[in-house]
Amino acid sequence: MTATVVGERFGAVVREHREARGWSQELLAHRADLNRSYMGEIERAAAMPSLATAAKVALALGVSLSALISSCEVAR
């Protein structure tokens, strides 16, 4: 699995979790203490978050980092 594929899957998983909660990118970014435009870049796989940033996103979504990352490994 290439880094591009991981980034695309991570962004898609974050978007799925966010949309399942009915949240905007702005709300998720606020809860994760991130810039809204950066959150959009993560979801579009235009940016690859660090582990620390991924952990902030997971915490904001109320899921463990390991669960968020393992969701990226599931074939979609």
C-alpha positions as CSV (number, residue, x, y, z in Angstrom):
1,M,0.0,0.0,0.0
2,T,1.5,3.3,-1.1
3,A,1.5,6.5,1.0
4,T,-0.9,8.1,-1.5
5,V,-3.4,5.2,-1.0
6,V,-3.0,5.5,2.8
7,G,-3.6,9.2,2.7
8,E,-6.7,8.8,0.5
9,R,-8.1,6.2,2.8
10,F,-7.3,8.2,5.9
11,G,-9.0,11.2,4.5
12,A,-12.1,9.2,3.4
13,V,-12.3,7.6,6.9
14,V,-12.1,10.9,8.6
15,R,-14.8,12.3,6.3
16,E,-17.1,9.3,6.9
17,H,-16.7,9.7,10.7
18,R,-17.4,13.5,10.4
19,E,-20.4,13.1,8.2
20,A,-21.8,10.3,10.3
21,R,-21.9,12.9,13.2
22,G,-23.4,15.6,11.0
23,W,-20.4,17.8,11.6
24,S,-18.9,20.4,9.3
25,Q,-15.2,20.4,8.5
26,E,-15.1,23.7,10.5
27,L,-16.6,22.0,13.6
28,L,-14.2,19.0,13.4
29,A,-11.3,21.3,12.9
30,H,-12.3,23.4,15.9
31,R,-12.7,20.3,18.1
32,A,-9.3,19.0,16.9
33,D,-7.6,22.4,17.3
34,L,-6.7,22.5,13.6
35,N,-7.2,25.0,10.8
36,R,-10.4,24.3,8.7
37,S,-8.5,24.5,5.4
38,Y,-6.0,22.0,6.7
39,M,-8.8,19.6,7.7
40,G,-10.1,19.9,4.1
41,E,-6.6,19.0,2.8
42,I,-6.5,16.0,5.0
43,E,-9.9,14.8,3.8
44,R,-8.9,15.3,0.1
45,A,-5.5,13.6,0.7
46,A,-3.7,16.8,-0.3
47,A,-2.0,16.7,3.1
48,M,-0.7,13.8,5.1
49,P,-1.1,14.5,8.9
50,S,1.6,13.6,11.4
51,L,0.7,11.0,14.0
52,A,0.2,13.8,16.5
53,T,-2.3,15.5,14.2
54,A,-4.0,12.2,13.5
55,A,-4.3,11.6,17.2
56,K,-6.0,15.1,17.6
57,V,-8.5,14.2,14.9
58,A,-9.2,10.8,16.5
59,L,-9.7,12.4,19.9
60,A,-12.1,15.0,18.4
61,L,-14.1,12.2,16.7
62,G,-14.2,10.2,19.9
63,V,-12.4,7.2,18.5
64,S,-9.0,5.7,19.3
65,L,-6.1,6.5,16.9
66,S,-5.6,2.8,16.4
67,A,-9.3,2.3,15.3
68,L,-9.1,5.3,13.0
69,I,-5.9,4.0,11.3
70,S,-7.1,0.4,11.2
71,S,-10.2,1.6,9.3
72,C,-7.8,2.7,6.6
73,E,-6.6,-0.8,6.0
74,V,-10.0,-2.2,5.2
75,A,-10.6,-2.5,1.5
76,R,-13.3,-0.1,0.4
